[in-house]
Amino acid sequence: MDELRMFKQFISSAEHVWTQIASSPTGKSVYTVNGVDYTPLPEKYNSKRKISRIFRRYWGKQLTDAMMRNLQLRILKGKLCIPYGGIPPFPTTVQSLQVRAIQPNQRVVQAILVGKGKKITVDYRLIKTGNSTSFTIMKRSGRQLDQRFRPATPVAAQPKPYIHPKAAPQAKPRGRKKLLNTP
């Protein structure tokens, strides 16, 4: 039972981290760039490295990268800034928790998260690496539905130029190419 309580507290803290950082700049000056207002982060979150280290306490590398990208950080006037404005409500508090699978260094946990009038079920894969005593969240279900964890959008491939089927093939240059003499 002790492990369940520990996982419940761990997942609640992990879910709160992104919102805590995103809502930290209150009453700060606002910079406008391309119609988007940005506000600087406070001193304890004033570098990407500091924020990444906070996320890495709970989340694996891929989820940390997604969360960093979805904060939409930008350096303006020498300060690390995030878009100014309201943060959508996310269910972040663990209401109930169930361990689905147990392996020596792994746990699969299902949690019901509540908050702001919403209730969702999320599956987590927690992994303990090396000799560490703490777990890290390596996978989380429902990433596409949550702004914090959305994966990067793939870069669209450049479309091939349309060539009319009856178009004449391009002529190849005739003759030999002259090579430049090297000195």
C-alpha positions in Angstrom: 0.0 0.0 0.0 2.9 2.3 0.7 4.0 2.0 -3.0 0.5 3.0 -4.2 0.6 6.2 -2.0 4.1 7.0 -3.3 3.0 6.6 -6.9 -0.1 8.7 -6.3 1.9 11.6 -4.9 4.6 11.1 -7.6 2.1 11.2 -10.5 0.2 14.2 -9.0 3.5 16.2 -8.7 4.6 15.2 -12.2 1.3 16.3 -13.7 1.4 19.7 -11.9 4.9 20.6 -13.0 4.1 21.9 -16.5 1.2 24.0 -15.3 3.3 25.4 -12.4 6.0 26.6 -14.8 3.5 27.9 -17.5 1.5 29.9 -14.9 4.5 31.2 -12.9 4.9 34.6 -14.7 2.2 36.8 -13.2 2.3 40.6 -13.3 5.4 40.7 -15.5 6.1 42.9 -18.5 4.8 41.7 -21.8 6.6 41.7 -25.1 4.7 41.3 -28.4 6.2 39.4 -31.3 4.2 38.7 -34.5 0.9 39.3 -32.6 1.7 37.0 -29.8 2.3 38.3 -26.3 5.2 36.9 -24.3 6.1 37.3 -20.6 9.4 36.5 -18.9 9.7 33.6 -16.6 10.8 34.1 -12.9 14.4 33.5 -11.8 14.0 29.9 -10.8 12.8 29.0 -14.4 15.0 31.4 -16.4 16.8 28.9 -18.5 15.9 25.9 -20.6 18.3 23.8 -18.6 16.7 24.6 -15.3 13.2 23.7 -16.7 14.5 20.5 -18.3 16.0 19.4 -15.0 12.8 20.0 -13.2 10.9 17.9 -15.8 13.5 15.2 -15.7 12.8 14.6 -12.0 9.6 12.9 -13.1 9.5 12.4 -16.9 11.7 10.5 -19.4 13.7 12.2 -22.2 11.0 12.0 -24.9 8.2 13.4 -22.7 10.5 16.1 -21.3 11.4 17.2 -24.9 7.6 17.3 -25.8 6.8 19.3 -22.7 9.7 21.8 -23.4 8.5 22.2 -27.0 4.9 22.7 -25.9 5.8 25.5 -23.5 6.7 27.5 -26.6 9.8 29.1 -25.0 11.4 32.1 -26.6 14.3 34.4 -25.6 13.3 38.1 -25.8 15.5 40.9 -24.6 17.8 38.4 -23.0 15.1 36.7 -20.9 13.4 33.4 -21.4 9.7 34.0 -22.1 6.5 32.0 -22.7 3.3 33.1 -24.4 1.2 35.2 -22.1 -2.4 34.2 -21.4 -4.7 31.7 -19.8 -3.6 28.1 -19.5 -6.3 25.6 -20.4 -7.5 23.5 -17.4 -5.9 20.1 -17.1 -6.9 17.3 -14.8 -3.8 16.9 -12.7 -4.8 15.4 -9.4 -4.8 11.6 -9.0 -8.2 10.4 -7.7 -7.5 6.7 -7.8 -4.6 4.5 -8.9 -4.2 0.9 -9.9 -1.0 -1.0 -10.6 -1.6 -3.1 -13.8 1.8 -4.8 -14.1 4.8 -5.3 -11.9 8.3 -6.2 -13.1 11.6 -5.8 -11.3 12.4 -2.3 -12.5 9.0 -1.4 -14.1 5.5 -0.7 -13.2 2.5 -0.1 -15.4 0.0 2.1 -13.5 -3.5 3.3 -14.4 -4.6 6.6 -12.8 -7.9 8.5 -12.9 -7.0 12.2 -13.0 -9.5 14.9 -12.0 -9.5 18.6 -12.0 -11.3 21.7 -13.3 -14.5 19.6 -13.9 -12.8 17.0 -16.0 -12.0 13.4 -15.4 -9.7 11.2 -17.5 -8.0 7.8 -17.3 -4.3 7.7 -18.1 -1.8 4.8 -18.2 1.8 5.3 -17.2 4.9 3.2 -17.6 7.2 3.9 -14.7 10.8 2.6 -15.0 13.6 2.5 -12.5 17.0 2.8 -14.2 20.3 1.6 -12.8 20.7 1.8 -9.0 18.4 4.8 -8.6 15.7 4.5 -6.0 13.1 6.6 -7.8 11.0 5.9 -10.8 10.7 7.9 -14.1 7.6 8.1 -16.3 8.7 6.8 -19.7 5.3 6.6 -21.4 1.9 8.2 -20.9 -1.3 7.5 -22.7 -3.6 10.2 -24.1 -0.7 12.4 -25.4 -2.6 13.6 -28.5 -5.4 14.9 -26.4 -3.2 16.9 -24.0 -1.5 20.1 -25.0 1.4 19.5 -22.7 2.5 16.2 -24.3 1.6 16.5 -28.0 4.3 15.1 -30.2 6.1 17.3 -32.8 4.1 17.7 -36.0 5.9 16.0 -38.8 7.4 18.3 -41.5 5.3 18.0 -44.6 7.2 16.5 -47.5 7.7 18.8 -50.4 5.3 17.8 -53.2 6.8 16.7 -56.4 6.4 19.1 -59.3 3.6 18.1 -61.7 4.9 17.2 -65.2 2.4 16.9 -67.9 2.4 13.4 -69.4 2.7 14.7 -73.0 5.4 17.2 -72.2 8.5 16.8 -74.2 11.5 15.6 -72.2 14.1 18.1 -71.3 17.0 18.1 -73.8 20.3 17.0 -72.4 23.3 19.1 -73.3 25.3 17.7 -76.1 29.0 17.4 -76.4 31.7 17.0 -73.8 32.0 19.1 -70.7 35.2 20.9 -70.5 37.0 20.4 -67.2 38.9 23.3 -65.6 42.6 22.9 -65.5 44.0 23.0 -62.0 47.0 25.1 -61.5 
